[in-house]
Amino acid sequence: MEVILLQRVEKLGQMGDVVTVKPGHARNRLLPQGMALRANKANLAAFEAKKVQLEADNMERRKEAEAVAENMGELAVTLVRQASDVGQLYGSVTARDISNAVTEAGFTVARTQVVLDQPIKTLGLHQVKINLHPEVSVEVTANVARSEEDAAEQLRKGGAVLGTIDEMEAEEALEAAEELFEEDVPADIADEVEGEEEANV
């Protein structure tokens, strides 16, 4: 089926392009969402008559989307979920969950604007693309954690927190102690310890 695009559509074309698409795609997405018109003489003439106005409207919406994208900056939203010891979620995080979290953070985003190939099923920091406009998108960080404390730790570390905070603090303290003792043992004491070990053999 041939349609006239009323806006830029990813992987299809720019505003005003006449493209051939599968009838189901046109009927279920492009036509009902006002992204395209059926390509016939009447619609082509109507599009040409409204083209300047459509382009001006599109430019205005794009400027607004760019301003929102700038304000969003490096937004990170926290989603608290239950998970196994290896970080596998009991359930998943969907586009709807992310759109709700971004909206709660002060930026109104519809579920359809969230580009998520498949639901998130693991703890950690996940980059998610949000289409604010056909020509403007922004990436937000979905911080999926067991608790707010774990979420803060994940942002600090830049990766998933699989153990509890107490376990991690103990592990970090042990690593720091090992490094301290490896670096700061004076040579004469190290030689003395080695001498004692040889004497005991």
C-alpha positions in Angstrom: 0.0 0.0 0.0 1.3 3.5 -0.9 1.1 6.2 1.7 2.3 9.9 2.0 4.3 10.5 5.2 3.1 13.4 7.3 6.2 13.3 9.4 9.6 11.6 9.5 9.2 7.9 10.2 12.3 6.0 11.2 13.4 3.4 8.5 10.6 4.7 6.2 11.3 8.2 5.1 10.9 12.0 5.5 7.8 14.2 5.6 6.2 14.3 2.1 7.7 11.0 0.9 5.4 8.6 -0.8 6.4 5.1 0.4 5.1 1.6 0.0 4.3 -0.2 3.2 2.5 -3.4 4.2 -1.3 -2.8 4.5 -1.3 -4.0 8.1 1.4 -1.5 9.1 -0.5 1.3 7.4 -3.9 0.4 8.9 -2.6 -0.4 12.5 0.0 2.3 13.0 0.6 4.9 10.3 -3.0 5.9 9.4 -4.6 5.8 12.9 -1.7 7.7 14.5 -1.8 10.5 11.9 1.7 9.7 10.6 0.5 9.2 7.0 -2.3 9.4 4.5 -3.3 7.0 1.8 -1.5 8.0 -1.5 -4.2 9.1 -3.9 -4.7 12.2 -6.0 -7.0 14.0 -3.5 -4.7 13.4 -0.6 -1.6 14.4 -2.6 -3.3 17.7 -3.5 -4.4 18.2 0.1 -0.9 17.5 1.4 0.7 19.9 -1.1 -1.8 22.6 0.0 -1.0 22.0 3.7 2.7 21.2 3.3 4.0 24.7 4.4 1.8 24.6 7.5 2.8 21.0 8.3 6.5 21.9 8.0 6.0 24.9 10.3 4.2 22.8 12.9 6.8 20.1 12.7 9.6 22.7 13.2 7.8 24.1 16.3 7.3 20.6 17.8 11.0 19.8 17.1 12.2 22.9 18.9 10.1 22.0 21.9 11.4 18.4 21.9 15.0 19.7 21.6 14.4 21.9 24.7 13.0 19.0 26.6 15.9 16.8 25.6 18.4 19.4 26.8 16.6 19.7 30.2 16.5 15.9 30.5 20.3 15.9 30.2 21.6 12.6 31.7 18.4 11.6 33.5 18.6 8.4 35.5 15.3 6.9 36.8 15.3 4.3 39.6 13.1 1.2 39.3 13.1 -1.0 42.4 12.4 -4.7 41.7 12.9 -8.0 43.4 15.7 -10.2 42.0 17.6 -13.4 42.5 21.2 -13.5 43.9 22.6 -13.5 40.4 20.6 -10.3 39.4 17.8 -11.9 37.4 14.5 -10.1 38.0 11.4 -11.8 39.3 9.3 -10.3 36.4 10.6 -7.5 34.1 10.7 -3.8 33.5 8.6 -2.7 30.5 8.3 0.4 28.4 5.3 1.4 30.5 7.3 1.2 33.7 10.0 3.4 32.2 7.5 6.0 30.8 5.9 6.1 34.3 9.2 6.6 36.0 10.3 9.4 33.5 6.9 11.1 33.9 7.3 11.0 37.8 10.7 12.6 37.3 8.9 15.6 35.7 9.0 14.8 31.9 5.7 13.6 30.4 6.6 10.6 28.2 4.1 8.2 26.6 4.8 4.4 26.6 4.9 4.5 22.8 7.9 7.0 22.9 10.0 4.5 24.8 12.1 2.3 22.5 12.7 -1.0 24.2 13.4 -4.0 22.0 12.6 -6.4 24.8 11.7 -6.0 28.5 14.6 -5.5 31.0 15.1 -8.7 33.0 18.3 -8.0 35.0 19.6 -5.6 37.7 21.9 -2.8 36.6 22.1 0.3 34.5 20.3 0.1 31.2 20.4 2.8 28.5 17.0 3.3 27.1 16.1 5.5 24.0 13.2 7.8 24.2 11.8 9.4 21.0 10.6 12.9 22.0 9.9 13.8 18.3 10.5 11.9 15.0 13.8 13.8 14.7 14.8 14.1 18.4 15.6 11.3 20.7 17.4 11.1 24.1 18.9 8.3 26.1 17.9 7.9 29.8 19.4 5.5 32.3 17.0 2.9 33.8 18.6 2.1 37.1 17.1 -1.3 38.1 17.9 -2.2 41.7 16.6 -4.1 44.7 16.4 -0.9 46.8 17.1 2.9 46.7 20.4 2.3 48.5 21.5 -0.3 45.9 20.4 2.1 43.1 22.7 4.8 44.5 25.6 2.3 44.8 25.0 1.2 41.2 25.2 4.8 40.0 28.4 5.2 41.9 30.0 1.9 40.7 28.5 2.1 37.2 27.3 -1.5 37.3 24.9 -3.9 38.9 24.9 -4.5 42.7 24.4 -8.2 43.2 25.3 -8.6 46.9 24.0 -6.6 49.8 25.6 -3.2 50.8 27.1 -4.8 53.9 28.7 -7.6 51.9 30.1 -5.1 49.4 31.5 -2.8 52.1 33.2 -5.9 53.7 34.6 -6.9 50.3 35.9 -3.3 49.6 37.4 -3.1 53.1 39.2 -6.5 52.6 40.5 -5.4 49.2 41.8 -2.1 50.7 43.5 -3.9 53.5 45.2 -6.3 51.1 46.4 -3.4 49.0 47.7 -1.6 52.1 49.6 -4.6 53.4 51.1 -5.4 49.9 52.3 -1.8 49.4 53.4 -0.7 52.9 55.4 -3.7 54.3 59.0 -2.4 54.7 61.7 -4.4 52.9 63.6 -5.3 56.2 60.4 -6.6 57.8 59.5 -8.6 54.7 63.1 -10.1 54.8 62.7 -10.9 58.5 59.4 -12.7 57.9 60.9 -14.7 55.1 63.9 -15.6 57.3 61.6 -16.8 60.1 59.7 -18.9 57.6 62.9 -20.5 56.3 64.1 -21.2 59.9 60.8 -22.9 60.7 61.1 -25.3 57.7 
